[in-house]
Amino acid sequence: MGSNTGSPLEQSAHQVTLTQDFYIGVYEVTQSQYERVTGSNPSHFKGANNPVETVSYYDAVRFCAKLSAVPEERAAGRIYRLPTEAEWEYACRAGTSTAYSFGYAESHLGTHAWFGENSSDTTHAVGLKLANAWGLYDMHGNVVEWCQVQHQVSSPMYRGGAWNFDAEFCRS
């Protein structure tokens, strides 16, 4: 994975090898999906097709466990979990090594993400902006996404941008 120079936020890129195949959702988990599984909707910005937000890392882990326990999912052998940080970045970049999955031009972020400049201070229904090259939506904005805690990391990690983030914090 490459890196862009010139930004104080840019860290040196390093090669990561993923050793297992994985699936990742095309969209963020919506409020209606979350409520069907958990029976509650903690979101501040209500909307059935809006991403669920104000969910802690532990809430997200519990959601994955409850979804995995749904009889149809269990019968199909599907086990849900949060992506690792490396998996999330791989999915977000969609084969690129640029600052964003669509290149380096921050001026194009508004066509791909809801962020501080265009969100009107709220989340929006999933999938309204352009997807990345692999058909994944909202990877650079709308709400941040929790990643699986790895043994060497002491605290939960989130990735992606959000409705209230500046563009520089929405990078791959």
C-alpha positions in Angstrom: 0.0 0.0 0.0 1.4 3.3 -1.0 1.4 6.6 0.8 0.9 10.3 -0.1 3.4 12.9 1.1 2.6 16.4 2.3 0.0 15.7 5.0 1.0 15.6 8.6 -1.7 12.9 9.0 -0.1 10.6 6.5 1.9 7.7 8.1 4.5 5.6 6.3 2.7 2.8 4.5 3.7 -0.7 5.2 2.9 -4.0 3.4 0.2 -6.1 5.0 -0.6 -9.6 4.0 -4.1 -10.9 4.6 -4.0 -14.6 5.2 -7.7 -15.4 5.2 -10.6 -14.5 2.8 -13.3 -12.3 4.4 -16.6 -10.7 3.5 -17.5 -7.1 4.4 -20.9 -5.4 4.1 -21.6 -3.3 1.0 -23.2 -0.7 3.3 -22.9 0.3 6.9 -25.4 -1.5 9.2 -28.6 0.5 9.0 -30.8 1.4 11.9 -33.6 -1.0 10.8 -31.1 -3.9 10.5 -29.7 -3.1 14.0 -33.1 -2.9 15.5 -34.3 -6.2 14.0 -31.3 -8.0 15.6 -31.0 -6.1 18.9 -34.5 -4.8 19.5 -33.2 -1.3 20.0 -32.0 1.8 18.1 -29.6 4.0 20.0 -29.1 6.4 17.1 -29.4 10.1 17.5 -30.1 10.8 13.8 -33.1 8.7 13.2 -33.8 7.1 9.8 -34.5 3.4 9.0 -31.9 3.4 6.2 -29.4 5.7 8.0 -26.4 3.9 9.5 -26.7 3.1 13.2 -24.6 5.4 15.3 -23.7 6.1 18.9 -22.9 2.4 19.2 -19.9 1.5 21.3 -17.3 -1.0 20.3 -18.8 -3.5 22.7 -22.3 -2.9 21.3 -20.9 -3.6 17.8 -19.3 -6.8 19.0 -22.5 -7.9 20.6 -24.5 -7.1 17.4 -22.2 -9.4 15.5 -22.7 -12.2 18.0 -26.5 -11.8 18.0 -26.6 -11.7 14.2 -24.4 -14.9 14.1 -26.9 -16.5 16.5 -30.0 -15.9 14.2 -31.2 -19.4 13.3 -31.0 -18.8 9.5 -27.5 -17.3 9.8 -26.3 -20.1 12.0 -27.8 -22.8 9.7 -26.0 -21.2 6.8 -22.7 -21.3 8.7 -22.3 -17.5 8.7 -20.3 -16.0 11.5 -20.2 -12.2 11.7 -17.4 -10.2 13.3 -15.9 -6.7 12.9 -13.2 -6.4 10.2 -9.6 -6.1 11.3 -8.0 -2.7 10.6 -6.0 -4.3 7.8 -9.1 -5.8 6.3 -11.0 -2.5 6.5 -8.2 -0.6 4.8 -7.9 -3.2 2.1 -11.6 -3.0 1.4 -11.6 0.8 1.6 -8.7 1.2 -0.8 -10.2 -1.2 -3.3 -6.9 -1.9 -5.0 -5.6 1.7 -4.8 -2.6 3.2 -2.9 -3.9 6.8 -3.0 -5.2 8.9 -0.2 -8.7 8.1 -1.0 -10.1 5.1 -2.9 -10.8 7.5 -5.9 -7.4 9.2 -5.9 -5.7 12.1 -4.2 -8.2 14.9 -5.0 -9.9 16.0 -1.8 -12.2 18.1 -4.0 -13.9 14.8 -5.1 -14.7 13.6 -1.6 -18.2 15.1 -1.7 -19.3 12.7 -4.5 -18.1 9.7 -2.4 -18.8 10.7 1.2 -20.9 12.5 3.7 -18.5 14.6 5.8 -18.3 17.9 7.6 -18.4 20.0 4.5 -21.6 18.5 2.9 -23.5 16.6 5.6 -25.6 19.5 7.1 -24.5 18.1 10.5 -26.4 14.8 10.2 -26.0 11.2 8.9 -27.7 10.2 5.7 -29.2 7.0 4.3 -26.5 4.5 3.2 -25.5 4.2 -0.4 -26.4 7.7 -1.6 -22.8 8.6 -2.6 -20.6 6.8 -5.1 -19.2 3.4 -4.2 -15.5 2.6 -4.4 -14.2 0.4 -7.2 -15.3 -2.8 -5.4 -18.9 -1.5 -4.9 -18.5 -0.6 -1.2 -20.3 2.5 0.0 -19.6 5.1 2.6 -16.1 4.0 3.3 -14.8 7.6 3.6 -17.7 9.1 5.5 -21.2 9.1 7.0 -20.2 7.2 10.2 -16.9 5.8 11.4 -16.6 2.0 11.5 -15.3 -0.1 14.4 -12.5 -2.6 13.7 -11.8 -5.7 15.6 -9.4 -5.2 18.5 -6.1 -7.0 17.8 -4.0 -8.5 20.6 -1.3 -5.8 20.2 -3.7 -2.9 20.3 -4.9 -1.8 23.8 -8.0 0.0 22.8 -10.8 -0.3 20.1 -10.0 1.3 16.7 -12.3 2.9 14.3 -11.7 3.7 10.6 -13.3 5.8 7.9 -14.7 9.3 8.1 -17.9 10.6 9.5 -20.6 13.2 8.9 -18.7 15.7 11.1 -15.1 15.1 10.1 -12.9 17.3 8.0 -11.8 15.8 4.7 -8.3 15.1 5.8 -9.7 12.7 8.4 -11.7 10.7 5.8 -8.7 9.2 4.0 -8.2 5.5 3.3 
